[in-house]
Amino acid sequence: MLETAFPDRAGALPRAPIQFYFDFSSPYSYIASEWVEAVAARHGRRVQWHAILLGAAFQAAELKPPVAYPIKREYVLRDFERSARFAGLPYRQPDEFPIPTQNAARVFWWLQAQDPARAVAWARAGLRAYFTRGVPLNDAAQLKQLALESGLDAEAAEAAWNDPQWKARLKAANDAAIAAGVFGAPFFIVDGEPFWGNDRQQQIERWLGSGPFKGMV
């Protein structure tokens, strides 16, 4: 199970997984999703993925998307592509951005209840489709096609995203994330320590390697 931590080699209690919060419409979540598992594995951890909606988090934090601020928009659009290039990842700015991603997120939680590994594979497929091919995840027909390409039953996926059970599960995930202090994406919680943003990778690596930054002001 992806959410179960690796056992300690000395037989001590297993270390908690890294909590990773992402939105299918977040470019920085796409980039972080490509490195978070490797970082965790280097430190004997696993990752627990959480699909959330940034709109809910922004509302709770009284924020707006960065592209909603004219003075920031051109910068962040440039930085999305530059950050992906720096990470060695392909990137194509979607024509429509940002988009509502509740259906993709509901499919994630539907899959997570069956097999967390399939949920993670779906998360990666959705993020890559949107940010490398411009597939509009808010379009039902194209989302069903992506489900089919990902080896899922497209009709079952559509039924899941329309099912009140998975609508409620996503809402519960959003509420839990906000209660945990999540206000953006990607967001990580490592042993109770919060880290916000794709640019926190080095800090997370150091925290995992040595714990709190000893000797630092």
C-alpha positions in Angstrom: 0.0 0.0 0.0 1.5 3.4 -1.0 0.4 5.0 2.2 2.3 2.5 4.4 5.8 3.6 5.5 8.8 1.4 5.0 9.9 -0.5 8.1 13.0 0.8 9.7 16.0 -1.4 9.0 16.8 -1.7 12.7 13.2 -2.9 13.4 12.1 0.4 14.9 8.6 1.7 14.3 8.0 2.6 10.7 8.4 6.2 9.7 5.3 8.1 8.6 4.6 8.7 4.9 5.0 12.1 3.3 1.7 13.7 2.9 1.5 15.1 -0.7 -1.4 17.4 -1.6 -1.9 18.3 -5.3 -4.4 19.7 -7.7 -4.8 18.4 -11.3 -4.8 22.1 -12.5 -1.5 23.0 -10.7 1.7 23.2 -12.8 3.9 23.0 -9.7 2.0 20.0 -8.6 2.8 18.4 -11.9 6.5 19.1 -11.4 6.5 17.9 -7.8 4.6 14.7 -8.7 7.6 13.7 -10.8 10.1 13.9 -7.9 8.3 13.3 -4.7 8.3 9.5 -4.8 12.1 9.4 -5.5 12.8 11.8 -2.7 10.7 9.7 -0.3 12.4 6.4 -1.4 15.9 7.8 -0.8 14.9 8.3 2.8 13.0 5.1 3.4 9.6 6.8 3.2 6.4 6.4 1.2 4.1 9.0 -0.1 0.4 9.4 0.6 -1.2 11.3 -2.2 -4.2 13.6 -1.7 -6.1 15.1 -4.6 -7.7 18.4 -3.6 -9.2 21.4 -5.2 -7.2 24.6 -4.9 -10.4 26.7 -5.2 -11.5 25.4 -1.8 -8.1 26.0 -0.3 -7.9 29.5 -1.8 -11.3 30.4 -0.5 -10.5 29.3 3.0 -7.2 31.3 2.9 -8.8 34.3 1.2 -6.5 34.0 -1.8 -6.8 34.0 -5.6 -4.8 32.0 -8.2 -1.5 33.7 -9.1 -2.6 34.2 -12.7 -5.6 36.2 -11.4 -3.2 39.1 -10.4 -2.2 41.1 -13.6 1.2 42.0 -12.1 2.0 38.3 -11.5 0.4 36.6 -14.5 3.1 36.9 -17.1 5.8 36.1 -14.5 4.1 32.9 -13.3 3.3 31.7 -16.8 7.0 32.0 -17.6 8.0 30.4 -14.4 5.8 27.3 -15.0 7.7 26.5 -18.2 11.1 27.5 -16.8 10.6 25.4 -13.6 9.6 22.3 -15.7 12.6 22.8 -18.0 14.9 23.1 -14.9 13.5 19.8 -13.7 14.0 18.2 -17.1 10.3 17.8 -17.8 8.2 18.5 -20.9 5.7 21.3 -20.5 3.0 22.9 -22.6 1.0 25.7 -21.2 -2.7 24.6 -21.5 -4.9 26.8 -23.7 -7.5 27.0 -20.9 -5.9 27.6 -17.5 -6.8 27.1 -14.8 -9.7 24.7 -15.1 -12.0 22.9 -12.6 -10.7 19.5 -11.9 -13.2 18.0 -9.5 -14.1 15.1 -11.9 -10.5 14.0 -12.2 -10.1 14.3 -8.4 -13.2 12.2 -7.8 -11.8 9.5 -10.0 -8.6 9.6 -8.0 -10.5 9.0 -4.7 -12.6 6.3 -6.3 -9.4 4.5 -7.4 -7.7 5.1 -4.1 -10.4 3.2 -2.3 -9.7 0.2 -4.5 -5.9 0.3 -5.1 -3.8 3.3 -4.1 -1.2 2.5 -6.8 -3.8 2.8 -9.5 -4.9 6.2 -8.0 -1.3 7.4 -8.2 -1.0 6.2 -11.7 -4.2 8.1 -12.6 -2.9 11.3 -10.9 0.3 11.1 -12.9 -1.6 10.4 -16.1 -3.9 13.4 -15.6 -1.2 15.8 -14.7 1.0 14.8 -17.6 -2.0 14.9 -20.0 -2.9 18.4 -19.0 0.5 19.9 -18.8 2.3 18.2 -21.7 -0.6 17.7 -24.2 -3.1 20.3 -23.1 -5.8 17.7 -22.6 -8.7 19.6 -20.9 -9.6 17.5 -17.9 -12.8 19.5 -17.4 -14.1 18.1 -20.7 -16.1 14.9 -19.9 -15.5 13.3 -23.3 -11.7 13.8 -23.1 -11.5 12.8 -19.5 -13.3 9.5 -20.4 -10.8 9.1 -23.2 -7.9 9.6 -20.8 -9.5 7.0 -18.5 -9.6 4.6 -21.3 -6.0 5.3 -22.3 -5.0 4.7 -18.6 -6.5 1.3 -18.6 -9.7 2.2 -16.7 -13.3 1.4 -17.6 -14.3 4.8 -18.9 -18.0 4.4 -18.2 -17.3 3.3 -14.6 -15.0 6.4 -14.2 -17.8 8.7 -15.4 -20.2 7.0 -13.1 -17.7 7.5 -10.2 -17.3 11.2 -10.8 -21.1 11.7 -10.8 -21.6 9.5 -7.7 -22.5 11.4 -4.5 -20.2 9.1 -2.6 -17.1 10.3 -4.4 -18.3 13.9 -4.5 -18.5 13.6 -0.7 -15.1 11.9 -0.5 -13.5 14.8 -2.4 -15.2 17.4 -0.1 -13.9 15.5 2.9 -10.4 15.5 1.5 -10.6 19.3 0.9 -11.9 19.9 4.4 -9.2 17.7 5.9 -6.5 19.5 3.9 -7.7 22.9 5.0 -7.9 21.7 8.6 -4.3 20.5 8.3 -3.2 24.0 7.1 -3.0 23.4 3.4 -3.5 26.6 1.4 -1.8 25.8 -1.9 -0.4 23.1 -4.0 1.8 21.2 -4.0 1.9 21.0 -0.3 3.8 18.5 1.8 3.6 17.5 5.4 6.6 15.6 6.8 6.3 14.4 10.3 4.0 17.3 11.1 6.2 19.9 9.4 4.5 21.7 6.5 6.3 22.6 3.2 4.6 24.6 0.5 5.7 24.6 -3.1 7.7 22.7 -5.7 10.7 24.8 -4.7 10.8 23.2 -1.2 12.5 20.0 -2.5 15.9 20.7 -1.1 14.5 21.6 2.3 12.4 18.4 2.3 15.5 16.4 1.4 17.4 17.9 4.2 14.6 17.5 6.7 14.2 13.9 5.9 18.0 13.3 6.1 18.7 15.0 9.4 15.4 16.2 11.0 15.0 19.8 12.1 17.8 22.1 10.7 20.1 21.9 13.7 22.3 24.8 14.3 20.4 27.1 12.0 18.7 30.4 12.9 
